[in-house]
């Protein structure tokens, strides 16, 4: 296998983007990444696009071809990748595997979602759960995560304030990110007093409904300096599956796919959680951020709430978690999220993250999950090969 590097990365602004179409967004992200890599479109051999549901959100399928055409990149192979909210993470993994295997040299991994064109996004998002056993019974993602939150509070004595604290950190970082959907700080009180969505979770515990796209370019590590002075190296790219339905799990407070994918990633990269300074984790709801910092091994199971309360996940804490603002504040255009996470870690490791820069960031990790964790993709990135 060849070593792989990220040599270009770009994210559009995330938010309610009424003046931009689905195709505008992904073309903007793709061109941004190509410029960032000092390449031309002709240098690309292939592209993978993470998208959860162009069909339900904008009535558009056959997205690979659409995007190749509108980026001016036809006839290169262009493949859509779908794994609910983990679509972006898996698109990145496909691109990395294509380069590592020697099949292609320069590959774009992009992700896009345009969610705000539908009146109610909830049924479309719920398509990522088990239709027969969950969605058709009226269960939505906020309510699934609400059950996980209740169970974590019951099993470990985690407080409502500690869970809310994850969203507070996201907004604090998002306030420094000009591309974030929400660029304002919030308090624990504000979270606790915001509109109830699915008890115990309130609106300020939830990631928003978002439009946006992101793209990265990967190439063989041996060629990386041709395109970037500070290539960021892929140390591990892993993926694991778990039952799609929550009720089939052994535990409601551990996302086993994250545990498995991350342990494998640590092995491959030859690092431990202590070697990582910066993480972008999948906080589609505040409780999921808390589960992630435990499942990734940053904190012992049951101790994540205390770690949040003690400021350990802040930019100057033990490990900086979601310096971009995370899904909560940066926004969560489903298929784009996994690529936006990789983009943020790339900027952080290059030292290009401006006001939200994490000092001394050398090794970073991304964790991107689909649904309640039926799919998990983990990437470890590093300044050093
Ligand atoms: N965080 C902070 N503010 C939010 C927000 C969020 N998650 N969602 C909406 N808002 C704000 C809007 O900006 C708007 O503010 P404004 O009045 O100042 O413009 C206001 O709240 C009302 O927005 P609206 O779009 O009407 O909210 P909504 O009630 O339709 O949607 C949720 C709120 C929580 C239902 C929606 O954000 C949601 O479904 N989130 C979860 C998405 C999801 O499940 N993703 C996949 C996870 S697996």
Boltz pocket constraint, residues with backbone or C-beta under 6 A from the ligand:
constraints:
  - pocket:
      binder: B
      contacts: [[A, 85], [A, 122], [A, 125], [A, 141], [A, 142], [A, 182], [A, 197], [A, 202], [A, 203], [A, 204], [A, 205], [A, 206], [A, 207], [A, 208], [A, 209], [A, 284], [A, 285], [A, 328], [A, 332], [A, 371], [A, 372]]
      max_distance: 6.0
